[in-house]
Structures are given as structure tokens and as C-alpha cells.
Amino acid sequence: MRLLVIANTAGIMTPVAKYMNENGHEVRIVQRRAFDEFGLTQESGCGILVDTPSELYKEVRSLVDEFRPDVIHVNSIIRGLVVARYYAPSIPIVFTYCGTDVRGRKKPHPEISLADLVTVASPDLQQYGLWMDRAIDPMFHYRQNRVEDTALGIYADYWLKDTRPLMQEWCDTRGVQLTLIDRTESDYRPISHHHMPTILSSFEYFLDFKGHEKELYALSRTAIEAIACGCKVIHDSDLDREITEYAFVHPVSYLDMYRGLMPPSRGKRLQRYGRFMLTVFKWLSGRLT
């Protein structure tokens, strides 16, 4: 099977791509360089990094013609879905919503009708599509050099609220030493994805504090990787609960999903083309968001 991935949001496709390439399939991931600061797409071994949106779509067109994918997987980028359907009217397309793409919207984007399958990356988004949890790279099953009573927290400026005081308070009340990775600091340097297993394995706790409402409980990808490394994960929806077990998803689940979409029948191809033409009409008439 040949899989073309457009955008590797949060690196969710890296374990899938590595597994498929190691088992006789071919994968290409097209990603903007600015969104691969942690080296996740490079880690996949099949990444194609570009600088601008126009270069990305030009590369997609070239790959559709030359790589000839059996399935296309678009992550997050609505315009990427429209472009993929335009260049590949007969190829099955999976579109994945990640948290900030749709969380809080009253209804999904109308353009997702162009996809053959819509998936979501966390369980709180299941009203918008099929939940396909994030697969974990086997390298995260690393458990050495752990120091007791230590915790790792990560903060970024796009978190819903400033969770740094809550992290510090949680640690102070339990006699735990906090190490904070603050992505907002001017001297912050990204930690490569390849080094994260060693870092996570050295802490007893990982604080998965994002500031979501309690009813939006969902572990981040890094938290799932931390559990794989043997950390006790604390989520800010329940500060007294230690999460030590998780139903890890194997990349083969994604391969099975892709196989279920092919080969397309002639009627299915015509249906896809019809959906695309309808979307173009709506776009020209200013009805798309």
C-alpha cells in the first residue's frame, strides 16, 4: 500500500509511517518545516519538509501524479482536504480532526464531506468522527534512571489557561520536585522527539495540565508516551488520580483502517467527484467557512 500524509499534526502519523515502511508499505509525509520543530516528521524517515503552504500543495500534486498513493490521510488542514480531493477525485481520503481544529465548534466544517472517513484524535471529539487514538512508537517503552518524587510538566502559550501555578501547587503539597519545560521562554530550545523517551523515563510523574474543562478529559500524546515509559500521569481533570495504565494503540490499526477504504468502486469514485463539485460551488458562492 502507498499512503500519502498531508500534515503530521502533533506527530501522530510518525509511528504509523515507521511501522508501515518497516512492513513493506510506502509512506510519504508532506509537512511544513515550521511545524516540525521537534523533529517528529523527520523521525518517520519518510518526511518531505517544505516552507510555505503553496510549496506544500505543489508537492501534494506532484506526489499524487508520481507516487500514486492508494490512500491519502489529511490531518487538521481543511484546505489540504479540498486540495487533495481536487487532485485525487478517485482516491480514498481520511481526514483527522485534532483538538483545537474543532473543539468548541457547534458543528464540523462542511468541507469534511469530501473525506471518505473522518476520524478524531481524542475521545472528547467523538461527535465529529470516529475516534482513532494515537499510536505509540515502541521506543517509548523505556524505563531506566527514574528518580522518585520528581515531576515533569510542559507549558505552552496555546494552553487554554496558565497551568504553571497549578503544577507548582500540586508538587508543593506532595513534596515533589517540579521540572517545568516552558515553551514560552525566550531561551527555550525544542527537545527532539528521539530524546523524549529518556527524559520521560527519568521522572516519577508527568503532569498533563492543559486547562480543559473536566468534562473534556483527554490525555495528550505526550502523556500517553509518558505512561508507556512508566510514568504516573496526573491530569488536571482529577488531581488525585494516578494514571498508570492505558490501552495503547498499535499502528496496525491504522493500516487496517486504510485497507477498509480500498479498492473504491466506480460508483464511489463518482460520488466523491460529485461531493467535490458541490463543495466548489459552495465555495464560489461564499457559503463555506
C-alpha positions as CSV (number, residue, x, y, z in Angstrom):
1,M,0.0,0.0,0.0
2,R,1.1,3.5,-0.7
3,L,0.0,6.2,1.8
4,L,0.3,9.9,1.3
5,V,0.0,12.0,4.5
6,I,-0.7,15.7,4.3
7,A,0.5,17.4,7.6
8,N,1.7,15.5,10.6
9,T,-0.2,17.3,13.3
10,A,1.4,16.7,16.8
11,G,3.4,13.9,15.1
12,I,0.5,11.4,15.3
13,M,1.5,9.8,12.0
14,T,5.1,9.2,12.8
15,P,4.7,5.7,14.5
16,V,2.2,4.7,11.7
17,A,4.6,5.7,9.0
18,K,7.6,3.9,10.6
19,Y,5.6,0.7,11.1
20,M,4.2,0.7,7.5
21,N,7.6,1.4,6.0
22,E,9.1,-1.4,8.0
23,N,6.5,-3.9,6.8
24,G,6.6,-3.5,3.1
25,H,4.4,-0.4,2.5
26,E,5.4,3.0,1.3
27,V,4.5,6.3,3.0
28,R,5.2,9.9,2.2
29,I,4.5,12.7,4.8
30,V,4.4,16.3,3.5
31,Q,4.8,18.8,6.3
32,R,5.7,22.4,6.7
33,R,9.1,22.8,8.2
34,A,7.9,25.4,10.8
35,F,5.6,22.8,12.3
36,D,8.2,20.1,12.8
37,E,10.3,21.8,15.5
38,F,10.5,18.6,17.5
39,G,11.7,16.5,14.5
40,L,8.7,14.2,14.5
41,T,8.3,14.1,10.8
42,Q,12.0,13.6,10.3
43,E,11.8,10.8,12.8
44,S,9.4,9.0,10.5
45,G,12.1,8.5,7.8
46,C,9.8,9.5,5.0
47,G,9.1,13.1,5.6
48,I,9.2,15.8,2.9
49,L,9.6,19.2,4.5
50,V,8.5,22.4,2.7
51,D,8.4,26.0,3.8
52,T,5.2,27.5,2.5
53,P,1.6,26.4,2.0
54,S,2.0,26.8,-1.7
55,E,5.0,24.6,-1.7
56,L,3.1,22.0,0.3
57,Y,0.2,21.9,-2.2
58,K,2.6,21.8,-5.1
59,E,4.3,18.8,-3.5
60,V,0.9,17.1,-2.9
61,R,0.1,17.5,-6.6
62,S,3.4,16.1,-7.6
63,L,3.1,13.1,-5.3
64,V,-0.5,12.3,-6.5
65,D,0.9,12.1,-10.0
66,E,4.2,10.3,-9.4
67,F,3.9,8.4,-6.1
68,R,0.3,7.4,-6.9
69,P,-1.0,6.8,-3.4
70,D,-3.7,4.2,-2.6
71,V,-4.9,6.3,0.3
72,I,-4.5,9.9,1.4
73,H,-4.6,11.0,5.1
74,V,-5.1,14.7,5.8
75,N,-4.5,15.9,9.3
76,S,-6.2,19.1,10.5
77,I,-5.8,21.2,7.4
78,I,-9.3,21.8,5.9
79,R,-7.8,23.4,2.7
80,G,-5.5,20.4,2.4
81,L,-8.6,18.2,2.3
82,V,-10.1,20.3,-0.5
83,V,-6.8,20.3,-2.5
84,A,-6.4,16.5,-2.0
85,R,-9.9,15.8,-3.4
86,Y,-9.3,18.2,-6.3
87,Y,-6.1,16.4,-7.3
88,A,-7.3,12.9,-6.4
89,P,-11.0,12.6,-7.0
90,S,-10.9,8.8,-7.0
91,I,-8.5,8.1,-4.1
92,P,-9.9,7.4,-0.6
93,I,-9.2,10.2,1.8
94,V,-9.2,10.1,5.6
95,F,-9.4,13.4,7.4
96,T,-8.4,13.7,11.1
97,Y,-9.6,16.4,13.4
98,C,-7.2,17.2,16.2
99,G,-8.4,19.1,19.4
100,T,-8.1,22.7,18.5
101,D,-9.3,22.2,15.0
102,V,-12.9,21.6,16.1
103,R,-13.2,21.7,19.8
104,G,-15.8,24.3,20.7
105,R,-17.5,24.4,17.3
106,K,-21.2,23.9,17.1
107,K,-20.9,21.8,14.0
108,P,-18.0,20.4,11.9
109,H,-16.7,22.2,8.8
110,P,-18.9,21.4,5.7
111,E,-15.8,20.6,3.7
112,I,-15.3,17.3,5.6
113,S,-18.0,15.8,3.4
114,L,-15.2,15.5,0.8
115,A,-13.5,12.8,3.0
116,D,-14.4,9.1,2.9
117,L,-13.8,8.8,6.6
118,V,-13.5,11.4,9.3
119,T,-11.6,10.5,12.5
120,V,-10.8,12.4,15.7
121,A,-7.6,12.2,17.8
122,S,-9.2,12.3,21.3
123,P,-12.3,10.7,22.8
124,D,-14.0,14.0,23.7
125,L,-14.4,14.8,20.0
126,Q,-16.3,11.6,19.0
127,Q,-19.4,13.7,18.0
128,Y,-17.4,14.8,15.0
129,G,-16.0,11.5,13.8
130,L,-14.5,8.0,14.5
131,W,-12.1,8.1,17.4
132,M,-8.7,6.6,16.3
133,D,-6.4,7.0,19.2
134,R,-2.8,8.0,18.7
135,A,-0.4,5.1,18.1
136,I,2.8,4.9,20.3
137,D,6.3,4.4,19.0
138,P,7.9,1.3,20.5
139,M,10.9,3.4,21.5
140,F,8.8,4.9,24.3
141,H,8.8,1.7,26.3
142,Y,12.0,2.8,28.0
143,R,12.2,2.6,31.8
144,Q,15.5,3.4,33.4
145,N,17.1,6.0,35.7
146,R,13.8,7.1,37.3
147,V,14.1,9.5,40.2
148,E,11.3,9.3,42.8
149,D,9.3,12.4,43.9
150,T,10.0,14.2,40.7
151,A,7.5,15.5,38.2
152,L,7.8,16.9,34.6
153,G,5.3,19.5,33.3
154,I,5.1,21.2,30.0
155,Y,3.6,24.6,29.3
156,A,2.9,26.3,26.0
157,D,1.2,29.6,25.3
158,Y,-1.7,27.9,23.4
159,W,-2.8,26.0,26.5
160,L,-6.3,27.1,27.5
161,K,-5.1,28.8,30.6
162,D,-1.8,29.2,32.5
163,T,-1.4,25.9,34.3
164,R,2.0,26.6,35.8
165,P,0.8,27.7,39.2
166,L,-1.4,24.6,39.5
167,M,1.6,22.4,38.6
168,Q,3.7,24.0,41.3
169,E,0.9,23.8,43.8
170,W,0.3,20.1,43.1
171,C,4.0,19.4,43.6
172,D,4.5,21.6,46.7
173,T,1.6,19.9,48.6
174,R,3.1,16.4,47.9
175,G,6.8,17.1,48.4
176,V,7.5,16.6,44.7
177,Q,10.2,18.4,42.8
178,L,8.9,20.0,39.6
179,T,10.8,20.3,36.4
180,L,9.0,22.7,34.0
181,I,9.5,22.8,30.3
182,D,8.2,26.3,29.4
183,R,7.8,26.7,25.7
184,T,7.1,30.4,26.1
185,E,10.6,31.3,27.4
186,S,12.8,33.2,25.0
187,D,15.7,30.8,25.5
188,Y,13.6,27.7,25.1
189,R,15.1,25.1,22.8
190,P,12.9,22.3,21.4
191,I,13.6,18.8,22.6
192,S,13.8,16.3,19.8
193,H,11.3,13.5,19.7
194,H,14.0,10.9,19.7
195,H,15.3,12.1,23.1
196,M,11.9,12.2,24.8
197,P,11.8,8.5,26.0
198,T,15.0,9.0,28.0
199,I,13.7,12.3,29.5
200,L,10.2,10.9,30.4
201,S,11.7,7.8,31.9
202,S,13.7,9.8,34.4
203,F,10.6,11.2,36.2
204,E,8.1,9.6,38.5
205,Y,5.2,11.8,37.4
206,F,4.1,13.6,34.2
207,L,1.7,16.5,34.7
208,D,-0.7,16.6,31.8
209,F,-2.2,20.0,32.7
210,K,-3.9,21.8,29.7
211,G,-6.7,23.7,31.4
212,H,-9.6,21.9,29.8
213,E,-12.9,21.7,31.5
214,K,-13.3,18.5,33.5
215,E,-15.8,17.0,31.1
216,L,-13.2,17.4,28.2
217,Y,-10.9,14.9,29.9
218,A,-8.4,13.6,27.3
219,L,-4.8,12.7,27.6
220,S,-2.2,14.4,25.4
221,R,0.0,12.3,23.1
222,T,3.0,13.1,25.4
223,A,1.0,11.8,28.4
224,I,0.3,8.6,26.6
225,E,4.0,8.3,25.8
226,A,4.9,9.0,29.4
227,I,2.7,6.1,30.6
228,A,4.5,3.9,28.1
229,C,7.7,5.0,29.7
230,G,6.4,4.0,33.2
231,C,5.4,7.5,34.5
232,K,2.4,8.1,36.7
233,V,0.4,10.6,34.8
234,I,-1.7,13.3,36.6
235,H,-4.4,15.0,34.5
236,D,-5.9,18.3,35.7
237,S,-9.4,16.9,35.5
238,D,-8.7,14.8,38.6
239,L,-5.6,15.8,40.6
240,D,-5.8,12.9,43.0
241,R,-5.8,10.2,40.3
242,E,-2.6,8.5,39.2
243,I,-3.0,7.1,35.7
244,T,-0.6,4.2,35.1
245,E,-2.4,2.1,32.6
246,Y,-3.6,2.8,29.1
247,A,-4.9,0.8,26.1
248,F,-2.0,1.6,23.7
249,V,-3.0,1.6,20.0
250,H,-0.8,-0.4,17.7
251,P,0.0,1.2,14.3
252,V,-1.5,-1.8,12.5
253,S,-4.9,-0.4,13.5
254,Y,-4.3,2.4,11.1
255,L,-3.3,0.0,8.3
256,D,-6.5,-2.0,8.8
257,M,-8.5,1.3,8.6
258,Y,-6.8,2.2,5.2
259,R,-7.4,-1.3,3.9
260,G,-11.1,-1.0,4.7
261,L,-11.3,2.0,2.3
262,M,-10.0,0.3,-0.8
263,P,-10.4,-0.5,-3.6
264,P,-13.1,2.1,-4.5
265,S,-15.9,1.1,-6.8
266,R,-16.8,3.2,-9.8
267,G,-19.9,4.4,-8.1
268,K,-17.9,5.5,-5.1
269,R,-15.5,7.4,-7.3
270,L,-18.4,9.3,-9.0
271,Q,-19.8,10.0,-5.6
272,R,-16.5,11.6,-4.4
273,Y,-16.3,13.7,-7.6
274,G,-19.9,14.9,-7.1
275,R,-19.1,15.9,-3.5
276,F,-16.1,17.8,-4.7
277,M,-18.0,19.7,-7.3
278,L,-20.7,20.6,-4.8
279,T,-18.0,21.9,-2.4
280,V,-16.5,24.0,-5.2
281,F,-20.0,25.5,-5.9
282,K,-20.5,26.4,-2.3
283,W,-17.0,27.9,-2.1
284,L,-17.6,30.1,-5.1
285,S,-20.9,31.3,-3.7
286,G,-19.2,32.2,-0.4
287,R,-21.0,29.5,1.7
288,L,-18.0,27.8,3.1
289,T,-16.4,28.8,6.4
